[in-house]
Amino acid sequence: MSTTFVWPVRVYYEDTDTAGVVYYANYLKFMERARTEWLRSFGFEQDVLIRDEKLVFAVRSVTVDYRRPALFNDALEVTASIRQFGKASIDFEQSVIRNTRDQEELLASGKIKLACLDSESLRPKPLPSPIAEVLLSVR
């Protein structure tokens, strides 16, 4: 699937350690925000999905490759693109990129698998057809 969603992120002081380097777990937060905004860009709000569809997304697996450190006050772009999806899962490829005037620098890349769950039983639940239709359209 080729459509890539891009979400801008600024590195704040709270994201860094005392050396001004982004703490490794915060890359996962940046990626989470990009996935949430990707979903929102199609008109799906997670609180509404919980309320109306009894649906939540849970991270099932994560693999992250850290290449270069992000630093305090960096302007980053966090991408999210669909690798594949199943009846009750979505696999994302994501990256964290620093753009400077001269170049684009890949700081981290990840593969994240989400499980679609019933919010009450926490058992797998099929993706609602409106979301599945969006996933088909962004191939």
Backbone hydrogen bonds in HBPLUS format (Angstrom, degrees):
<---DONOR---> <-ACCEPTOR-->    atom                        ^
c    i                          cat <-CA-CA->   ^        H-A-AA   ^      H-
h    n   atom  resd res      DA  || num        DHA   H-A  angle D-A-AA Bond
n    s   type  num  typ     dist DA aas  dist angle  dist       angle   num
A0005-PHE N   A0080-ALA O   2.90 MM  75  5.13 175.5  1.90 152.1 150.9     1
A0080-ALA N   A0005-PHE O   2.88 MM  75  5.13 142.4  2.02 141.9 149.0     2
A0007-TRP N   A0078-VAL O   2.82 MM  71  5.15 157.3  1.87 143.8 151.6     3
A0078-VAL N   A0007-TRP O   2.82 MM  71  5.15 168.8  1.84 146.1 150.0     4
A0009-VAL N   A0076-LEU O   2.98 MM  67  5.06 163.0  2.01 131.1 134.1     5
A0076-LEU N   A0009-VAL O   2.72 MM  67  5.06 171.3  1.73 169.4 169.0     6
A0011-VAL N   A0074-ASP O   2.94 MM  63  5.33 160.0  1.98 155.5 161.3     7
A0073-ASN N   A0011-VAL O   2.95 MM  62  4.81 148.5  2.05 126.4 132.5     8
A0015-ASP N   A0012-TYR O   2.88 MM   3  5.38 154.0  1.95 114.8 123.2     9
A0016-THR N   A0013-TYR O   3.06 MM   3  5.54 166.6  2.08 118.7 123.0    10
A0023-TYR N   A0015-ASP O   3.04 MM   8  6.31 161.1  2.07 155.1 157.4    11
A0017-ASP N   A0021-VAL O   2.87 MM   4  5.58 146.0  1.98 143.7 150.8    12
A0020-GLY N   A0017-ASP O   2.98 MM   3  5.38 163.9  2.01 116.7 120.8    13
A0072-PHE N   A0020-GLY O   2.83 MM  52  5.11 144.5  1.96 147.7 152.8    14
A0022-VAL N   A0070-ALA O   2.90 MM  48  5.46 169.0  1.91 149.8 149.7    15
A0026-ASN N   A0023-TYR O   2.92 MM   3  5.61 147.7  2.02 122.8 132.2    16
A0027-TYR N   A0024-TYR O   3.26 MM   3  5.85 156.4  2.32 113.3 119.2    17
A0028-LEU N   A0025-ALA O   3.08 MM   3  5.46 131.8  2.32 104.8 116.2    18
A0030-PHE N   A0026-ASN O   2.94 MM   4  6.27 156.7  1.99 148.6 154.2    19
A0031-MET N   A0027-TYR O   2.94 MM   4  6.21 156.9  1.99 146.5 152.7    20
A0032-GLU N   A0028-LEU O   2.88 MM   4  6.07 152.3  1.95 143.1 150.9    21
A0033-ARG N   A0029-LYS O   2.97 MM   4  6.24 159.6  2.02 151.7 156.2    22
A0034-ALA N   A0030-PHE O   3.10 MM   4  6.40 155.6  2.16 145.4 151.9    23
A0035-ARG N   A0031-MET O   3.00 MM   4  6.32 155.1  2.06 149.8 156.1    24
A0036-THR N   A0032-GLU O   2.95 MM   4  6.20 158.3  1.99 151.7 157.9    25
A0037-GLU N   A0033-ARG O   2.88 MM   4  6.10 160.3  1.92 151.6 157.0    26
A0038-TRP N   A0034-ALA O   2.82 MM   4  5.96 143.8  1.95 141.2 151.8    27
A0039-LEU N   A0035-ARG O   3.04 MM   4  6.27 162.9  2.07 148.4 151.3    28
A0040-ARG N   A0036-THR O   2.94 MM   4  6.18 159.8  1.98 146.3 152.6    29
A0041-SER N   A0037-GLU O   2.84 MM   4  5.95 142.8  1.98 140.3 149.6    30
A0042-PHE N   A0039-LEU O   3.11 MM   3  5.56 152.3  2.19 109.0 117.1    31
A0044-PHE N   A0039-LEU O   3.25 MM   5  5.54 160.0  2.29 138.4 134.9    32
A0043-GLY N   A0040-ARG O   2.82 MM   3  4.95 162.7  1.85 112.3 116.4    33
A0048-VAL N   A0045-GLU O   3.13 MM   3  5.33 122.6  2.48 100.8 114.8    34
A0049-LEU N   A0045-GLU O   2.97 MM   4  6.30 155.1  2.03 152.5 160.4    35
A0050-ILE N   A0046-GLN O   2.98 MM   4  6.20 153.7  2.05 145.9 152.2    36
A0051-ARG N   A0047-ASP O   3.02 MM   4  6.19 164.5  2.05 141.7 146.2    37
A0052-ASP N   A0048-VAL O   2.73 MM   4  5.72 171.9  1.73 158.0 160.3    38
A0053-GLU N   A0049-LEU O   2.92 MM   4  4.98 140.9  2.07 120.5 132.8    39
A0055-LEU N   A0049-LEU O   3.17 MM   6  5.47 165.2  2.19 120.2 123.9    40
A0054-LYS N   A0050-ILE O   3.13 MM   4  4.46 129.9  2.39 110.7 118.0    41
A0119-SER N   A0054-LYS O   2.78 MM  65  5.00 162.3  1.81 118.7 123.6    42
A0056-VAL N   A0117-LEU O   2.95 MM  61  5.29 156.6  2.00 148.8 154.3    43
A0117-LEU N   A0056-VAL O   2.81 MM  61  5.29 176.4  1.81 165.1 165.6    44
A0058-ALA N   A0115-ALA O   2.93 MM  57  5.23 159.7  1.97 148.6 155.4    45
A0115-ALA N   A0058-ALA O   2.74 MM  57  5.23 165.7  1.76 157.2 161.5    46
A0060-ARG N   A0113-LYS O   2.71 MM  53  5.44 169.4  1.72 159.2 161.8    47
A0061-SER N   A0113-LYS O   3.38 MM  52  5.22 154.9  2.45 133.2 135.5    48
A0113-LYS N   A0061-SER O   2.96 MM  52  5.22 166.0  1.98 147.1 150.7    49
A0063-THR N   A0111-LYS O   2.98 MM  48  5.26 143.9  2.12 144.2 154.1    50
A0111-LYS N   A0063-THR O   2.87 MM  48  5.26 149.7  1.96 146.9 156.9    51
A0065-ASP N   A0109-SER O   2.76 MM  44  5.32 164.8  1.78 162.1 167.5    52
A0109-SER N   A0065-ASP O   3.02 MM  44  5.32 151.7  2.10 139.5 148.4    53
A0067-ARG N   A0107-LEU O   2.72 MM  40  5.05 165.9  1.74 150.6 151.2    54
A0068-ARG N   A0107-LEU O   3.18 MM  39  4.58 159.9  2.23 119.5 123.9    55
A0074-ASP N   A0071-LEU O   2.98 MM   3  5.62 156.7  2.04 146.4 145.0    56
A0077-GLU N   A0097-ILE O   2.83 MM  20  5.14 151.9  1.90 147.8 156.0    57
A0097-ILE N   A0077-GLU O   2.82 MM  20  5.14 164.7  1.85 152.9 158.2    58
A0079-THR N   A0095-SER O   2.85 MM  16  5.21 158.2  1.90 147.2 154.6    59
A0081-SER N   A0093-GLU O   2.95 MM  12  5.36 150.0  2.04 154.1 162.8    60
A0093-GLU N   A0081-SER O   2.79 MM  12  5.36 156.9  1.84 156.7 164.2    61
A0083-ARG N   A0091-ASP O   2.73 MM   8  5.40 168.7  1.74 148.5 152.3    62
A0091-ASP N   A0084-GLN O   2.83 MM   7  5.31 169.6  1.84 166.5 163.5    63
A0086-GLY N   A0089-SER O   2.89 MM   3  5.00 158.3  1.93 129.8 136.7    64
A0127-LEU N   A0087-LYS O   2.86 MM  40  6.17 157.9  1.91 166.3 164.8    65
A0116-CYS N   A0088-ALA O   2.85 MM  28  4.95 166.7  1.86 141.2 138.1    66
A0090-ILE N   A0114-LEU O   3.04 MM  24  5.18 152.3  2.12 135.9 143.0    67
A0114-LEU N   A0090-ILE O   2.77 MM  24  5.18 174.1  1.77 159.3 161.2    68
A0092-PHE N   A0112-ILE O   2.76 MM  20  5.15 172.2  1.77 161.4 162.5    69
A0112-ILE N   A0092-PHE O   2.99 MM  20  5.15 157.0  2.05 137.1 144.6    70
A0094-GLN N   A0110-GLY O   2.83 MM  16  5.08 163.3  1.86 148.1 150.2    71
A0110-GLY N   A0094-GLN O   2.76 MM  16  5.08 158.7  1.80 145.8 146.8    72
A0096-VAL N   A0108-ALA O   2.81 MM  12  5.14 154.7  1.87 151.0 151.4    73
A0107-LEU N   A0096-VAL O   2.80 MM  11  5.51 162.6  1.83 161.3 165.7    74
A0108-ALA N   A0096-VAL O   3.35 MM  12  5.14 154.4  2.42 134.6 137.0    75
A0098-ARG N   A0105-GLU O   2.88 MM   7  5.11 163.7  1.91 147.8 151.6    76
A0105-GLU N   A0098-ARG O   2.79 MM   7  5.11 165.2  1.81 150.0 155.1    77
A0100-THR N   A0103-GLN O   2.83 MM   3  5.34 178.2  1.83 171.1 171.3    78
A0125-LYS N   A0116-CYS O   2.83 MM   9  5.56 155.6  1.89 138.9 138.0    79
A0118-ASP N   A0123-ARG O   2.84 MM   5  5.55 159.8  1.88 160.9 165.5    80
A0122-LEU N   A0118-ASP O   2.77 MM   4  4.97 142.9  1.90 140.5 149.5    81
A0131-ILE N   A0128-PRO O   2.99 MM   3  5.56 126.0  2.29 116.5 129.3    82
A0132-ALA N   A0128-PRO O   3.03 MM   4  6.32 164.0  2.05 154.2 159.4    83
A0133-GLU N   A0129-SER O   2.85 MM   4  5.95 154.3  1.92 152.0 158.0    84
A0134-VAL N   A0130-PRO O   3.20 MM   4  6.44 150.8  2.28 135.9 142.8    85
A0135-LEU N   A0131-ILE O   2.95 MM   4  6.30 162.9  1.98 155.1 159.5    86
A0136-LEU N   A0132-ALA O   2.96 MM   4  6.23 152.1  2.04 146.6 154.0    87
A0137-SER N   A0133-GLU O   2.98 MM   4  6.21 143.4  2.12 141.1 151.3    88
A0137-SER N   A0134-VAL O   2.97 MM   3  4.99 119.2  2.35  94.7 110.7    89
A0138-VAL N   A0134-VAL O   3.11 MM   4  6.39 132.4  2.35 150.1 161.9    90
